[in-house]
Amino acid sequence: MGGKLSSWRDRDGDILETGLHSFFGGYDSLHALMRDAGIAHHVLWQPHTLTFAMPPGFSNRVGAQAVFEEFHFVDAPSPFNGVGAVLNAKYVFNAFEKLLFATGTLPILLGDHGYASRQDDITYSEWHRRRRMSEHMLATFFAPMALALNFTPVDKISAEAMLRVMAYFASSKNASRAGFLDGPPVDRLIDPIAEHCRSLGQTIEKDARVAELLFSDNRCVGARCTDGRVFHADSVILATPVHDAARLLPAEMLRDPLVHGVGKLTSSPIINGHFWFDRPISKRSNLIFGAGTLLPVHADLGQASAGYEWRGKSFIEVCIAPADDLIKLDDDAIVDRVMTDMHKLYPLATKESLVKAKLVRVPKSVYRASPGAERLRPGARTPVANLFLAGCYTNHKFPASIEGAVRSARHAADGVLEFAGARS
């Protein structure tokens, strides 16, 4: 259970995860679910600050040391709290770049969501340059954001995907504030939600791998598992990654306009790195975006969350991206490359201080938000009246994320209830 939010323990008892997950303040549907399940208290909120780490020579600051730029959101209504954070930046933007940023992002700051939707045919880097914003800003600020968002570089990600996130995070005061769980996801989120479902009378089958969906009279009547068991249903929600949905939906259905995008969307590979050190190599507990490195988004969970059981020392979890080429390499080669970049940001991160490193590879992670992909995202409905789709790839006007997954589930559940009401 948990899908892309899974966690487990290795032979040493240390925690491994499929990805580094942040619980942003703007994740309204997710937080509502956590409140319903009685687990909202498991989120450890960090200061409302976005931190960008730059290796020596990568920022406007002269010197041989890495630079950590902290964008402190000011106490003002959105989007002015974010504007204040940018204006107070010291190293990433100079005064002229700040002016270009303000004028370039004006349509987004004004909340024009239709504008964002019209930018799906171009990459973010193309859009950025058309708005006459600087190359330095693209490399130091937006490049790590794109990799954190979709594991896709700025010259390959849809401008709409990026702009939609920017618009959403500018829509409410605390939308961009990050938090972490006070322990691994399976203990603090997945198992408690499962137990909440059981308390409401639901049954969960954890060892029931679906081989095929079953249809009769233009209805989905259930599913057959790989072990031969058959589950019958009045309605079915197919909640899988997009590549599994493409495998399970009938070929003729994939030609229907409602769901044809399922067979055309591709997925981004990701490598989640876990690095345990015998000392604190960082003093920061917040989410960090690493510009110009293989650490585009990372956090020291040893400092941020006692539940990760590495208190007083650093346990760095990092989404290693882009992973298209790296995923072909062996673990030692990837760890060496990441450690080289990590040492540039954290001089205490050395082979001598590293206790161990573990990698988790996900060859097909979230859908790849390439230009044109946003319009391919299907809704919850399919050509079969009682079959619905859920998953962060579906079109809920939000990027692939925990929030997107919960939103998609709500849309699918609404479809089930509407279908049941129509039959009664």
Summary of the structure (lengths in Angstrom):
residues: 424
radius of gyration: 22.0
end to end distance: 32.4
largest distance: 71.5
contacts: 1385
relative contact order: 0.16
helix: 37%
strand: 20%
